[in-house]
Amino acid sequence: MISLIKIYGKIFLRIGTISILSFIMCSCNSNRNSEVEVQEKRMIQEDLNPATDIFSKYGISEEVSEEVFTNFDIIPDEKTAKEVAKSILIPIYGKKNIKEQMPFEVIYDSEYDAWMISGTLKSNMIGGVATIIIQKSDGKVLAVSHSR
């Protein structure tokens, strides 16, 4: 009987130790997660941006950069969208390939504030066309692809 009590005692002691360790691990993990969340919020609040760092490195004030990029769209019209698309697609797919796909078809998607520019195939051609999606507001390339 005494040996059973010793065995059960050791089992309960181990279970208790495991429970305590689990509690400590969970507490530490939740603290670490909340620290990460605080750091992420701080980064968002400070608006860490490579452009801001570059402007500041060369002595250009942040006010100028924000004013420049918030008062107009970088890709304001279809003509600009075509030219930007061509300048990006030629190095990727080759000048001959892109010229064969001209004229470009351009669609403005107001929901996503983006231009979709696609090549066209002549009736006697087989193959696919290059397509690029460029954000109107800042010129960011959202996608580049080529169909088959």
C-alpha positions as CSV (number, residue, x, y, z in Angstrom):
1,M,0.0,0.0,0.0
2,I,2.8,2.4,0.9
3,S,4.5,1.7,-2.4
4,L,1.3,2.6,-4.3
5,I,1.1,5.9,-2.4
6,K,4.8,6.6,-3.4
7,I,4.1,5.7,-7.0
8,Y,0.9,7.8,-7.2
9,G,2.7,10.6,-5.3
10,K,5.5,10.6,-7.9
11,I,3.0,10.6,-10.8
12,F,1.0,13.6,-9.3
13,L,4.3,15.4,-8.6
14,R,5.3,14.9,-12.3
15,I,1.9,16.0,-13.5
16,G,2.0,19.0,-11.3
17,T,5.5,19.9,-12.5
18,I,4.5,19.5,-16.2
19,S,1.4,21.7,-15.5
20,I,3.5,24.4,-13.9
21,L,6.0,24.3,-16.8
22,S,3.3,24.4,-19.4
23,F,1.7,27.4,-17.6
24,I,5.1,29.2,-17.6
25,M,5.8,28.4,-21.2
26,C,2.4,29.7,-22.3
27,S,2.9,32.9,-20.2
28,C,6.3,33.5,-21.8
29,N,5.0,32.9,-25.3
30,S,2.0,35.3,-24.9
31,N,4.4,37.9,-23.5
32,R,6.7,37.4,-26.5
33,N,3.7,37.7,-28.9
34,S,2.5,40.9,-27.3
35,E,6.1,42.3,-27.5
36,V,6.1,41.5,-31.2
37,E,2.7,43.1,-31.7
38,V,3.9,46.2,-29.9
39,Q,7.0,46.4,-32.2
40,E,4.8,45.9,-35.3
41,K,2.5,48.7,-34.1
42,R,5.4,51.0,-33.4
43,M,6.8,50.4,-36.9
44,I,3.5,51.2,-38.5
45,Q,3.1,54.3,-36.3
46,E,6.6,55.5,-37.2
47,D,5.8,54.8,-40.9
48,L,9.2,53.2,-41.5
49,N,9.6,53.5,-45.3
50,P,12.8,53.0,-47.4
51,A,11.9,56.2,-49.4
52,T,11.9,58.2,-46.2
53,D,15.3,56.8,-45.2
54,I,16.7,57.6,-48.7
55,F,15.3,61.2,-48.7
56,S,16.7,61.8,-45.2
57,K,20.1,60.3,-46.2
58,Y,20.5,62.9,-48.9
59,G,19.0,65.8,-46.9
60,I,15.6,66.0,-48.6
61,S,12.8,66.7,-46.1
62,E,9.9,64.2,-45.7
63,E,7.4,67.0,-46.2
64,V,8.5,67.3,-49.8
65,S,8.2,63.5,-50.5
66,E,4.7,63.3,-49.1
67,E,3.6,66.4,-51.0
68,V,5.0,65.1,-54.2
69,F,3.4,61.7,-54.0
70,T,0.0,62.5,-52.6
71,N,-1.1,65.4,-54.9
72,F,-1.2,63.4,-58.2
73,D,-1.2,59.9,-59.7
74,I,2.2,58.6,-60.9
75,I,0.5,56.8,-63.8
76,P,-2.3,59.3,-64.6
77,D,-3.4,58.2,-68.1
78,E,-3.5,55.4,-70.7
79,K,-0.6,56.8,-72.7
80,T,1.7,56.9,-69.6
81,A,0.6,53.4,-68.6
82,K,1.5,52.1,-72.1
83,E,5.0,53.7,-72.0
84,V,5.7,52.4,-68.5
85,A,4.5,48.9,-69.4
86,K,6.7,48.9,-72.5
87,S,9.8,50.0,-70.6
88,I,9.3,47.2,-68.1
89,L,8.3,44.4,-70.5
90,I,11.0,44.9,-73.1
91,P,13.9,44.0,-70.8
92,I,11.9,40.9,-69.6
93,Y,10.5,39.5,-72.9
94,G,12.7,41.2,-75.5
95,K,12.1,44.2,-77.8
96,K,11.1,42.1,-80.9
97,N,8.6,40.1,-78.9
98,I,6.9,43.2,-77.3
99,K,6.9,45.1,-80.6
100,E,5.1,42.2,-82.3
101,Q,2.4,42.5,-79.6
102,M,1.7,46.1,-80.2
103,P,-0.7,47.9,-80.0
104,F,-1.3,47.4,-76.3
105,E,-4.8,47.1,-74.9
106,V,-5.2,49.1,-71.7
107,I,-7.9,48.7,-69.1
108,Y,-8.3,50.9,-66.0
109,D,-9.8,49.1,-63.0
110,S,-11.2,51.7,-60.7
111,E,-11.9,49.2,-57.9
112,Y,-8.2,48.4,-57.6
113,D,-6.9,51.8,-58.9
114,A,-4.7,50.0,-61.4
115,W,-3.9,49.8,-65.1
116,M,-3.8,46.4,-66.9
117,I,-1.8,46.6,-70.1
118,S,-1.8,43.6,-72.4
119,G,-0.2,42.9,-75.8
120,T,-2.3,41.9,-78.7
121,L,-1.8,39.1,-81.2
122,K,-2.2,39.6,-85.0
123,S,-4.6,37.2,-86.6
124,N,-1.8,35.2,-88.2
125,M,0.1,34.7,-85.0
126,I,0.0,32.0,-82.5
127,G,1.2,32.2,-78.9
128,G,0.5,34.4,-76.0
129,V,0.8,38.0,-74.9
130,A,2.5,39.9,-72.1
131,T,0.4,41.5,-69.5
132,I,1.3,43.8,-66.7
133,I,-0.7,45.4,-63.9
134,I,0.5,48.8,-62.6
135,Q,-1.0,50.7,-59.7
136,K,-2.1,54.2,-60.8
137,S,-1.4,56.0,-57.6
138,D,2.3,55.1,-57.2
139,G,3.4,53.1,-60.2
140,K,3.9,49.9,-58.3
141,V,4.0,46.8,-60.5
142,L,1.4,44.4,-59.1
143,A,1.9,41.6,-61.6
144,V,3.8,40.6,-64.8
145,S,2.8,37.6,-66.9
146,H,2.9,36.1,-70.3
147,S,0.2,33.8,-71.6
148,R,0.9,30.9,-73.9
